[in-house]
Amino acid sequence: MNRSVLLIGGGGHARVVLDGLLAMGRFCLGVTAREAPDLADLSYIGDDEAAFHRFPKGVEAALGVGGTPRQGASGTALRRRVYDQYVERGFHFPPVIGRGVIMAPDVVLEDGAQVIAGAILQPNVRVAANAIVNTGARVDHDTVVDRHAMVAPGAVLCGGVEIGVGAYIGAGATVLQGIRIGADAVVAAGAVATVDVPDGGYVSRR
Protein backbone atom coordinates (compact mmCIF):
# COMPACT_ATOMS: atom_id res chain seq x y z
CA MET A 1 0.00 0.00 0.00
CA ASN A 2 1.22 3.48 -0.84
CA ARG A 3 1.33 5.25 2.53
CA SER A 4 2.02 8.73 1.14
CA VAL A 5 -0.62 11.43 1.56
CA LEU A 6 -0.90 15.01 0.30
CA LEU A 7 -1.70 17.49 3.08
CA ILE A 8 -4.07 20.29 2.06
CA GLY A 9 -3.81 23.46 4.13
CA GLY A 10 -1.07 25.01 6.22
CA GLY A 11 -2.69 26.37 9.39
CA GLY A 12 -3.31 25.07 12.88
CA HIS A 13 -5.67 22.27 11.90
CA ALA A 14 -3.15 21.10 9.32
CA ARG A 15 -0.61 20.64 12.12
CA VAL A 16 -3.10 18.50 14.03
CA VAL A 17 -3.91 16.40 10.96
CA LEU A 18 -0.21 15.96 10.21
CA ASP A 19 0.34 14.63 13.72
CA GLY A 20 -2.51 12.16 13.22
CA LEU A 21 -1.08 10.99 9.91
CA LEU A 22 2.35 10.44 11.45
CA ALA A 23 0.75 8.52 14.34
CA MET A 24 -0.89 6.26 11.76
CA GLY A 25 2.43 5.61 10.06
CA ARG A 26 1.55 7.66 7.00
CA PHE A 27 3.99 9.94 5.16
CA CYS A 28 3.31 13.28 3.50
CA LEU A 29 4.06 13.88 -0.17
CA GLY A 30 4.02 17.57 0.63
CA VAL A 31 1.61 20.34 1.49
CA THR A 32 -0.55 22.54 -0.69
CA ALA A 33 -1.65 25.97 0.53
CA ARG A 34 -1.94 29.55 -0.71
CA GLU A 35 1.55 30.26 0.57
CA ALA A 36 4.39 28.14 1.92
CA PRO A 37 3.58 27.13 5.52
CA ASP A 38 5.97 26.27 8.36
CA LEU A 39 5.06 22.61 8.73
CA ALA A 40 8.00 20.47 9.83
CA ASP A 41 10.10 20.09 6.69
CA LEU A 42 7.31 19.23 4.31
CA SER A 43 7.79 19.97 0.64
CA TYR A 44 5.64 22.89 -0.53
CA ILE A 45 3.67 21.85 -3.62
CA GLY A 46 2.00 25.20 -4.25
CA ASP A 47 -1.66 26.21 -4.35
CA ASP A 48 -4.62 24.03 -5.36
CA GLU A 49 -4.01 24.47 -9.08
CA ALA A 50 -0.39 23.41 -8.63
CA ALA A 51 -1.58 20.26 -6.87
CA PHE A 52 -4.04 19.46 -9.67
CA HIS A 53 -1.26 19.92 -12.22
CA ARG A 54 1.23 17.75 -10.33
CA PHE A 55 -1.29 15.00 -9.55
CA PRO A 56 -3.70 15.05 -12.54
CA LYS A 57 -5.27 11.71 -11.59
CA GLY A 58 -5.41 12.49 -7.87
CA VAL A 59 -3.73 10.82 -4.90
CA GLU A 60 -4.63 10.15 -1.29
CA ALA A 61 -5.01 13.40 0.61
CA ALA A 62 -5.83 14.76 4.06
CA LEU A 63 -7.68 18.02 4.57
CA GLY A 64 -5.98 20.37 7.01
CA VAL A 65 -8.62 23.10 6.74
CA GLY A 66 -10.68 23.68 9.86
CA GLY A 67 -13.50 26.12 10.48
CA THR A 68 -15.08 28.46 13.03
CA PRO A 69 -18.62 29.89 13.07
CA ARG A 70 -18.76 33.43 11.71
CA GLN A 71 -21.57 35.89 11.05
CA GLY A 72 -24.32 33.40 11.81
CA ALA A 73 -22.89 30.69 9.55
CA SER A 74 -21.58 27.35 10.77
CA GLY A 75 -18.07 27.99 9.41
CA THR A 76 -17.86 24.66 7.60
CA ALA A 77 -18.46 25.98 4.06
CA LEU A 78 -14.79 26.48 3.11
CA ARG A 79 -13.82 23.02 4.28
CA ARG A 80 -16.72 21.52 2.33
CA ARG A 81 -15.83 23.46 -0.82
CA VAL A 82 -12.16 22.44 -0.76
CA TYR A 83 -13.01 18.79 -0.08
CA ASP A 84 -15.53 18.63 -2.93
CA GLN A 85 -13.11 20.35 -5.31
CA TYR A 86 -10.41 17.78 -4.67
CA VAL A 87 -12.80 14.81 -4.81
CA GLU A 88 -14.00 16.00 -8.23
CA ARG A 89 -10.35 15.93 -9.36
CA GLY A 90 -9.93 12.29 -8.34
CA PHE A 91 -8.34 12.72 -4.92
CA HIS A 92 -9.26 10.20 -2.20
CA PHE A 93 -9.44 11.07 1.50
CA PRO A 94 -8.77 8.21 3.92
CA PRO A 95 -9.95 8.66 7.52
CA VAL A 96 -7.47 10.22 9.95
CA ILE A 97 -7.27 8.89 13.51
CA GLY A 98 -5.22 10.82 16.07
CA ARG A 99 -3.21 9.65 19.03
CA GLY A 100 -5.05 8.09 21.98
CA VAL A 101 -8.44 7.82 20.27
CA ILE A 102 -10.81 5.24 21.79
CA MET A 103 -13.30 3.73 19.33
CA ALA A 104 -15.72 0.83 19.59
CA PRO A 105 -15.09 -1.88 16.98
CA ASP A 106 -18.26 -1.08 15.03
CA VAL A 107 -17.62 2.65 14.62
CA VAL A 108 -17.86 3.68 10.95
CA LEU A 109 -15.52 6.35 9.60
CA GLU A 110 -16.35 7.43 6.05
CA ASP A 111 -13.94 8.98 3.54
CA GLY A 112 -12.14 11.99 4.95
CA ALA A 113 -13.55 11.64 8.47
CA GLN A 114 -11.12 12.92 11.10
CA VAL A 115 -11.09 11.80 14.73
CA ILE A 116 -8.54 13.84 16.64
CA ALA A 117 -6.38 12.91 19.63
CA GLY A 118 -8.15 11.73 22.76
CA ALA A 119 -11.66 11.52 21.31
CA ILE A 120 -13.97 8.71 22.47
CA LEU A 121 -16.48 7.10 20.11
CA GLN A 122 -18.88 4.52 21.53
CA PRO A 123 -20.73 1.66 19.73
CA ASN A 124 -22.79 2.25 16.60
CA VAL A 125 -21.37 5.70 15.87
CA ARG A 126 -20.95 6.91 12.30
CA VAL A 127 -18.73 9.83 11.33
CA ALA A 128 -19.60 10.69 7.74
CA ALA A 129 -17.44 12.02 4.93
CA ASN A 130 -15.24 15.01 5.76
CA ALA A 131 -16.63 15.38 9.30
CA ILE A 132 -14.40 16.17 12.28
CA VAL A 133 -14.62 14.89 15.85
CA ASN A 134 -12.00 17.06 17.48
CA THR A 135 -9.65 16.75 20.44
CA GLY A 136 -11.13 15.01 23.48
CA ALA A 137 -14.72 15.09 22.22
CA ARG A 138 -17.03 12.31 23.44
CA VAL A 139 -19.56 10.72 21.10
CA ASP A 140 -21.88 8.23 22.71
CA HIS A 141 -23.75 5.25 21.25
CA ASP A 142 -26.01 5.35 18.17
CA THR A 143 -24.92 8.83 17.09
CA VAL A 144 -24.40 10.15 13.56
CA VAL A 145 -22.08 13.04 12.74
CA ASP A 146 -23.10 13.80 9.18
CA ARG A 147 -21.05 15.05 6.22
CA HIS A 148 -18.83 18.11 6.70
CA ALA A 149 -20.00 18.60 10.31
CA MET A 150 -17.53 19.69 12.98
CA VAL A 151 -17.51 18.68 16.64
CA ALA A 152 -15.09 20.97 18.47
CA PRO A 153 -12.70 20.01 21.29
CA GLY A 154 -14.30 18.74 24.48
CA ALA A 155 -17.87 18.61 23.14
CA VAL A 156 -20.18 15.85 24.38
CA LEU A 157 -22.77 14.14 22.19
CA CYS A 158 -24.99 11.92 24.31
CA GLY A 159 -26.56 8.76 22.90
CA GLY A 160 -28.78 8.74 19.82
CA VAL A 161 -27.77 12.22 18.65
CA GLU A 162 -27.89 13.29 15.00
CA ILE A 163 -25.60 16.10 13.85
CA GLY A 164 -26.71 17.42 10.46
CA VAL A 165 -24.67 18.15 7.35
CA GLY A 166 -22.25 21.03 7.91
CA ALA A 167 -23.36 21.69 11.50
CA TYR A 168 -20.91 23.00 14.10
CA ILE A 169 -20.83 21.91 17.74
CA GLY A 170 -18.69 24.32 19.74
CA ALA A 171 -15.95 23.59 22.26
CA GLY A 172 -17.31 22.12 25.48
CA ALA A 173 -20.90 22.09 24.19
CA THR A 174 -23.30 19.28 25.12
CA VAL A 175 -26.04 17.77 22.97
CA LEU A 176 -28.45 15.75 25.08
CA GLN A 177 -29.64 12.26 24.26
CA GLY A 178 -31.86 11.84 21.21
CA ILE A 179 -31.50 15.43 19.98
CA ARG A 180 -31.18 16.31 16.31
CA ILE A 181 -29.03 19.28 15.27
CA GLY A 182 -30.05 20.46 11.80
CA ALA A 183 -27.88 21.07 8.77
CA ASP A 184 -25.56 24.10 9.08
CA ALA A 185 -26.80 24.76 12.62
CA VAL A 186 -24.49 25.95 15.42
CA VAL A 187 -24.35 24.96 19.07
CA ALA A 188 -22.16 27.62 20.67
CA ALA A 189 -19.15 26.83 22.84
CA GLY A 190 -20.32 25.70 26.27
CA ALA A 191 -23.99 25.62 25.26
CA VAL A 192 -26.39 22.75 26.01
CA ALA A 193 -28.84 21.62 23.31
CA THR A 194 -31.92 20.22 25.06
CA VAL A 195 -34.36 20.28 22.12
CA ASP A 196 -34.05 19.66 18.39
CA VAL A 197 -32.39 22.50 16.46
CA PRO A 198 -33.69 23.34 12.97
CA ASP A 199 -31.51 23.66 9.89
CA GLY A 200 -29.43 26.82 10.20
CA GLY A 201 -30.47 27.27 13.84
CA TYR A 202 -28.34 28.57 16.69
CA VAL A 203 -28.08 27.51 20.32
CA SER A 204 -26.42 30.12 22.52
CA ARG A 205 -24.75 29.67 25.88
CA ARG A 206 -27.07 30.83 28.64
C-alpha positions as CSV (number, residue, x, y, z in Angstrom):
1,M,0.0,0.0,0.0
2,N,1.2,3.5,-0.8
3,R,1.3,5.2,2.5
4,S,2.0,8.7,1.1
5,V,-0.6,11.4,1.6
6,L,-0.9,15.0,0.3
7,L,-1.7,17.5,3.1
8,I,-4.1,20.3,2.1
9,G,-3.8,23.5,4.1
10,G,-1.1,25.0,6.2
11,G,-2.7,26.4,9.4
12,G,-3.3,25.1,12.9
13,H,-5.7,22.3,11.9
14,A,-3.1,21.1,9.3
15,R,-0.6,20.6,12.1
16,V,-3.1,18.5,14.0
17,V,-3.9,16.4,11.0
18,L,-0.2,16.0,10.2
19,D,0.3,14.6,13.7
20,G,-2.5,12.2,13.2
21,L,-1.1,11.0,9.9
22,L,2.3,10.4,11.4
23,A,0.8,8.5,14.3
24,M,-0.9,6.3,11.8
25,G,2.4,5.6,10.1
26,R,1.5,7.7,7.0
27,F,4.0,9.9,5.2
28,C,3.3,13.3,3.5
29,L,4.1,13.9,-0.2
30,G,4.0,17.6,0.6
31,V,1.6,20.3,1.5
32,T,-0.6,22.5,-0.7
33,A,-1.6,26.0,0.5
34,R,-1.9,29.5,-0.7
35,E,1.5,30.3,0.6
36,A,4.4,28.1,1.9
37,P,3.6,27.1,5.5
38,D,6.0,26.3,8.4
39,L,5.1,22.6,8.7
40,A,8.0,20.5,9.8
41,D,10.1,20.1,6.7
42,L,7.3,19.2,4.3
43,S,7.8,20.0,0.6
44,Y,5.6,22.9,-0.5
45,I,3.7,21.8,-3.6
46,G,2.0,25.2,-4.3
47,D,-1.7,26.2,-4.3
48,D,-4.6,24.0,-5.4
49,E,-4.0,24.5,-9.1
50,A,-0.4,23.4,-8.6
51,A,-1.6,20.3,-6.9
52,F,-4.0,19.5,-9.7
53,H,-1.3,19.9,-12.2
54,R,1.2,17.8,-10.3
55,F,-1.3,15.0,-9.6
56,P,-3.7,15.1,-12.5
57,K,-5.3,11.7,-11.6
58,G,-5.4,12.5,-7.9
59,V,-3.7,10.8,-4.9
60,E,-4.6,10.2,-1.3
61,A,-5.0,13.4,0.6
62,A,-5.8,14.8,4.1
63,L,-7.7,18.0,4.6
64,G,-6.0,20.4,7.0
65,V,-8.6,23.1,6.7
66,G,-10.7,23.7,9.9
67,G,-13.5,26.1,10.5
68,T,-15.1,28.5,13.0
69,P,-18.6,29.9,13.1
70,R,-18.8,33.4,11.7
71,Q,-21.6,35.9,11.1
72,G,-24.3,33.4,11.8
73,A,-22.9,30.7,9.5
74,S,-21.6,27.4,10.8
75,G,-18.1,28.0,9.4
76,T,-17.9,24.7,7.6
77,A,-18.5,26.0,4.1
78,L,-14.8,26.5,3.1
79,R,-13.8,23.0,4.3
80,R,-16.7,21.5,2.3
81,R,-15.8,23.5,-0.8
82,V,-12.2,22.4,-0.8
83,Y,-13.0,18.8,-0.1
84,D,-15.5,18.6,-2.9
85,Q,-13.1,20.3,-5.3
86,Y,-10.4,17.8,-4.7
87,V,-12.8,14.8,-4.8
88,E,-14.0,16.0,-8.2
89,R,-10.3,15.9,-9.4
90,G,-9.9,12.3,-8.3
91,F,-8.3,12.7,-4.9
92,H,-9.3,10.2,-2.2
93,F,-9.4,11.1,1.5
94,P,-8.8,8.2,3.9
95,P,-9.9,8.7,7.5
96,V,-7.5,10.2,9.9
97,I,-7.3,8.9,13.5
98,G,-5.2,10.8,16.1
99,R,-3.2,9.6,19.0
100,G,-5.1,8.1,22.0
101,V,-8.4,7.8,20.3
102,I,-10.8,5.2,21.8
103,M,-13.3,3.7,19.3
104,A,-15.7,0.8,19.6
105,P,-15.1,-1.9,17.0
106,D,-18.3,-1.1,15.0
107,V,-17.6,2.7,14.6
108,V,-17.9,3.7,11.0
109,L,-15.5,6.3,9.6
110,E,-16.3,7.4,6.1
111,D,-13.9,9.0,3.5
112,G,-12.1,12.0,4.9
113,A,-13.6,11.6,8.5
114,Q,-11.1,12.9,11.1
115,V,-11.1,11.8,14.7
116,I,-8.5,13.8,16.6
117,A,-6.4,12.9,19.6
118,G,-8.1,11.7,22.8
119,A,-11.7,11.5,21.3
120,I,-14.0,8.7,22.5
121,L,-16.5,7.1,20.1
122,Q,-18.9,4.5,21.5
123,P,-20.7,1.7,19.7
124,N,-22.8,2.3,16.6
125,V,-21.4,5.7,15.9
126,R,-21.0,6.9,12.3
127,V,-18.7,9.8,11.3
128,A,-19.6,10.7,7.7
129,A,-17.4,12.0,4.9
130,N,-15.2,15.0,5.8
131,A,-16.6,15.4,9.3
132,I,-14.4,16.2,12.3
133,V,-14.6,14.9,15.8
134,N,-12.0,17.1,17.5
135,T,-9.6,16.8,20.4
136,G,-11.1,15.0,23.5
137,A,-14.7,15.1,22.2
138,R,-17.0,12.3,23.4
139,V,-19.6,10.7,21.1
140,D,-21.9,8.2,22.7
141,H,-23.7,5.2,21.3
142,D,-26.0,5.4,18.2
143,T,-24.9,8.8,17.1
144,V,-24.4,10.1,13.6
145,V,-22.1,13.0,12.7
146,D,-23.1,13.8,9.2
147,R,-21.0,15.0,6.2
148,H,-18.8,18.1,6.7
149,A,-20.0,18.6,10.3
150,M,-17.5,19.7,13.0
151,V,-17.5,18.7,16.6
152,A,-15.1,21.0,18.5
153,P,-12.7,20.0,21.3
154,G,-14.3,18.7,24.5
155,A,-17.9,18.6,23.1
156,V,-20.2,15.9,24.4
157,L,-22.8,14.1,22.2
158,C,-25.0,11.9,24.3
159,G,-26.6,8.8,22.9
160,G,-28.8,8.7,19.8
161,V,-27.8,12.2,18.6
162,E,-27.9,13.3,15.0
163,I,-25.6,16.1,13.9
164,G,-26.7,17.4,10.5
165,V,-24.7,18.2,7.4
166,G,-22.3,21.0,7.9
167,A,-23.4,21.7,11.5
168,Y,-20.9,23.0,14.1
169,I,-20.8,21.9,17.7
170,G,-18.7,24.3,19.7
171,A,-15.9,23.6,22.3
172,G,-17.3,22.1,25.5
173,A,-20.9,22.1,24.2
174,T,-23.3,19.3,25.1
175,V,-26.0,17.8,23.0
176,L,-28.4,15.8,25.1
177,Q,-29.6,12.3,24.3
178,G,-31.9,11.8,21.2
179,I,-31.5,15.4,20.0
180,R,-31.2,16.3,16.3
181,I,-29.0,19.3,15.3
182,G,-30.0,20.5,11.8
183,A,-27.9,21.1,8.8
184,D,-25.6,24.1,9.1
185,A,-26.8,24.8,12.6
186,V,-24.5,25.9,15.4
187,V,-24.4,25.0,19.1
188,A,-22.2,27.6,20.7
189,A,-19.2,26.8,22.8
190,G,-20.3,25.7,26.3
191,A,-24.0,25.6,25.3
192,V,-26.4,22.8,26.0
193,A,-28.8,21.6,23.3
194,T,-31.9,20.2,25.1
195,V,-34.4,20.3,22.1
196,D,-34.0,19.7,18.4
197,V,-32.4,22.5,16.5
198,P,-33.7,23.3,13.0
199,D,-31.5,23.7,9.9
200,G,-29.4,26.8,10.2
201,G,-30.5,27.3,13.8
202,Y,-28.3,28.6,16.7
203,V,-28.1,27.5,20.3
204,S,-26.4,30.1,22.5
205,R,-24.8,29.7,25.9
206,R,-27.1,30.8,28.6
